[in-house]
Amino acid sequence: MNYRELGRTGWKVSEVSFGAWAIGSAWGATDDRESIAALHRAIDLGVNFIDTADVYGDGHSERLIAQVLKARSETVRVATKAGRRLTPHVADGYTAENLTRFVERSLQNLDTDALDLVQLHCPPTEVYYRPEVFGALDDLVQAGKIRHYGVSVEKVEEALKAIEYPNVKTVQIIFNMFRHRPAELFFREAQARQVGILARVPLASGLLTGKMTRETVFSAGDHRQYNRQGGSFDRGETFSGVDYESGLEAVEALRRLVPDGATLAQLALRWILMFDAVSCVIPGAKRPAQVEDNVGAADLPALSEKDMAYVRQVYDAYIREQVHQRW
């Protein structure tokens, strides 16, 4: 495993880390025994950073992580998120009282005295224009309840606004072969401020695994079934906002780049790691075999300039018009 600096946190994190949404909810059926085995396998392979949220399975993801870490001696940093417990999810709900309540619950779920990293969980854009929200997070740091804080965003605009606040240490943003825009301006600005970047939805909800077809059926509880048009949360969370059929066509065009003995998923993760601004990529996994496949991406050789150019061509041909200016 290779490790990269996570902004100004002082931590070096595994460049391929563990996204824990799938072991909590919204990705079809799960088996806690397999989820726990997947977490253990990730740590065995050198993963030292896990990303979760208080709403993943209503805290179930956090509690599984706590169970695993209690059995391990390694130092593993856990990033969680706060805000999505609000009903309705509106800017006015991002008060010091509510944020403190969410943090207290995550402290209990993760069975710890202080949260490593708390991220605002894709709040409404207006929240980024309210300094008092970030002041509340500063107070939670001063109180010793959280060590660092950052944001998880939907849009580049939100990311650029967030890093104007001096104590925002990390930004989690969708960045993958189907989402190129963050690399145009945001990466440069984040690097200038030494802000860590967590690349989320790296496989475009599984489209970039190359395992999906027009006949693939998703269960009713899988967001890839119920959120394609943004019915439950931002449309960009599902298949990166890309039309499913267009995504399948782009995937076919990308297959030619996959090295012998590798998978398309590994290639997609390695493409993200070509960008020095990225601190780590956080693919999800529900089973140990998925963890092994994800971690294997770090061992792939760098993509050539020709291959990087080809990925841009595929993006321009199949994807750009759908997503580039929207997010």
VENMO-V551544 format. One record per pair of residues at least 12 apart in sequence whose C-alpha atoms are under 7 Angstrom apart, sorted by sequence separation. I is the first residue (numbers start at 1). J is the second residue. D is the distance in Angstrom with one decimal. If there is no record, write none. Layout:
BEGIN
[[I/J/D] [I/J/D]]
END
This chain:
BEGIN
[[2/14/5.9] [3/15/5.3] [23/35/5.8] [159/171/6.7] [1/14/6.5] [2/15/5.9] [224/238/5.9] [223/238/6.9] [82/99/6.9] [150/168/4.8] [149/168/5.9] [150/169/5.4] [151/170/6.5] [152/171/5.8] [153/172/6.2] [154/173/6.6] [82/102/6.1] [149/169/6.0] [150/170/4.5] [151/171/5.1] [152/172/4.4] [153/173/5.5] [148/169/6.7] [149/170/7.0] [150/171/5.7] [151/172/6.2] [152/173/6.1] [175/199/5.4] [170/195/5.2] [171/196/6.3] [172/197/5.8] [173/198/6.4] [174/199/5.8] [175/200/6.3] [54/80/6.7] [156/182/6.1] [160/186/6.2] [169/195/5.2] [170/196/4.4] [171/197/5.1] [172/198/4.5] [173/199/5.5] [174/200/4.8] [175/201/7.0] [176/202/5.0] [48/75/6.7] [49/76/5.6] [50/77/6.4] [51/78/5.9] [52/79/6.1] [53/80/4.5] [54/81/6.1] [169/196/6.2] [170/197/5.7] [171/198/6.2] [172/199/6.0] [173/200/5.7] [174/201/5.5] [175/202/6.1] [176/203/6.7] [266/293/6.9] [270/297/5.5] [36/64/6.8] [40/68/6.8] [48/76/4.4] [49/77/4.8] [50/78/4.9] [51/79/4.8] [52/80/4.7] [53/81/4.4] [54/82/6.4] [118/146/6.9] [172/200/6.4] [174/202/6.9] [266/294/6.2] [269/297/6.0] [270/298/6.4] [274/302/6.9] [48/77/6.0] [49/78/5.8] [50/79/6.2] [51/80/5.9] [52/81/6.8] [53/82/6.8] [55/84/6.6] [117/146/6.5] [17/47/5.5] [20/50/6.9] [55/85/6.5] [114/144/6.4] [115/145/6.3] [116/146/6.0] [117/147/6.1] [118/148/6.6] [119/149/5.6] [120/150/6.6] [121/151/6.6] [122/152/5.1] [128/158/6.6] [156/186/6.8] [266/296/6.7] [267/297/6.6] [270/300/6.8] [16/47/7.0] [17/48/6.9] [18/49/6.5] [19/50/6.0] [20/51/5.8] [21/52/6.0] [25/56/5.5] [114/145/4.6] [115/146/4.5] [116/147/5.1] [117/148/4.8] [118/149/4.7] [119/150/4.5] [120/151/4.6] [121/152/5.3] [122/153/4.7] [266/297/4.4] [14/46/7.0] [17/49/5.4] [18/50/4.8] [19/51/5.0] [20/52/5.0] [24/56/4.6] [25/57/4.8] [36/68/6.6] [91/123/7.0] [113/145/6.8] [114/146/5.1] [115/147/6.1] [116/148/6.2] [117/149/5.2] [118/150/6.2] [119/151/4.4] [120/152/5.9] [122/154/6.1] [207/239/6.5] [271/303/6.9] [14/47/5.3] [17/50/6.1] [18/51/6.2] [19/52/6.4] [24/57/4.3] [91/124/5.8] [114/147/6.7] [119/152/5.9] [125/158/6.3] [128/161/6.3] [205/238/5.9] [14/48/5.8] [90/124/6.4] [128/162/5.9] [205/239/4.9] [13/48/6.0] [14/49/6.4] [21/56/5.6] [91/126/6.3] [204/239/4.5] [13/49/5.9] [24/60/5.5] [82/118/6.9] [91/127/5.5] [204/240/5.1] [24/61/4.4] [79/116/6.1] [80/117/6.3] [81/118/5.3] [82/119/6.3] [83/120/6.0] [84/121/6.1] [96/133/7.0] [23/61/5.9] [78/116/5.8] [79/117/4.6] [80/118/5.2] [81/119/4.5] [82/120/5.2] [83/121/5.4] [95/133/6.6] [77/116/6.2] [78/117/6.6] [79/118/5.9] [80/119/6.3] [81/120/5.6] [82/121/5.3] [94/133/6.5] [81/121/5.2] [83/123/6.8] [96/136/5.1] [207/247/6.8] [20/61/6.4] [210/251/6.3] [208/251/6.4] [66/110/4.8] [1/46/5.8] [65/110/7.0] [66/111/6.2] [63/109/5.1] [62/109/5.7] [63/110/5.7] [62/110/5.5] [59/109/6.5] [54/106/6.3] [210/264/6.0] [209/264/5.4] [208/264/6.6] [209/265/4.3] [208/265/5.7] [208/268/6.6] [253/314/6.9] [178/240/6.9] [203/265/6.7] [250/314/6.4] [203/268/6.7] [202/269/6.6] [250/318/6.0] [246/318/6.3] [242/319/6.8] [199/278/6.8] [202/281/6.8] [197/277/6.7] [198/278/6.4] [242/322/6.5] [197/278/5.0] [198/279/6.0] [199/280/6.3] [200/281/6.4] [202/283/6.0] [242/323/6.8] [197/279/5.2] [198/280/5.3] [199/281/4.7] [200/282/5.7] [201/283/6.8] [241/323/6.5] [196/279/5.7] [197/280/6.9] [198/281/5.8] [199/282/6.2] [200/283/7.0] [198/282/7.0] [191/277/6.2] [187/277/5.8] [177/268/6.5] [176/272/6.2] [178/315/6.3] [178/319/6.3] [181/324/6.1] [9/169/6.7] [8/169/6.1] [7/169/6.1] [7/170/6.6] [156/327/6.2] [155/327/4.5] [154/327/6.6] [8/194/6.0] [7/194/4.9] [8/195/6.5] [7/195/4.4] [7/196/3.8] [6/196/4.7] [28/219/6.0] [28/221/5.8] [28/222/4.8] [26/221/5.8] [27/222/4.6] [26/222/4.7] [27/223/6.4] [26/223/5.4] [38/285/7.0] [41/288/5.9] [38/286/6.2] [38/287/4.9] [42/291/6.0] [37/287/7.0] [38/288/4.1] [35/286/5.2] [37/288/6.1] [34/286/6.6] [35/287/5.9] [34/287/5.4] [38/291/6.4] [22/284/6.1] [17/280/6.5] [19/282/4.8] [21/284/6.7] [22/285/6.5] [23/286/5.6] [15/279/6.3] [16/280/5.7] [17/281/6.0] [18/282/5.1] [19/283/5.2] [20/284/5.9] [22/286/6.2] [15/280/4.1] [16/281/5.1] [17/282/4.8] [18/283/5.9] [19/284/4.2] [14/280/6.5] [15/281/6.1] [16/282/6.2] [17/283/6.9] [18/284/5.9] [19/285/6.9] [6/279/5.5] [5/279/6.2] [4/279/5.6] [16/295/5.9] [16/298/6.9] [1/298/6.7]]
END
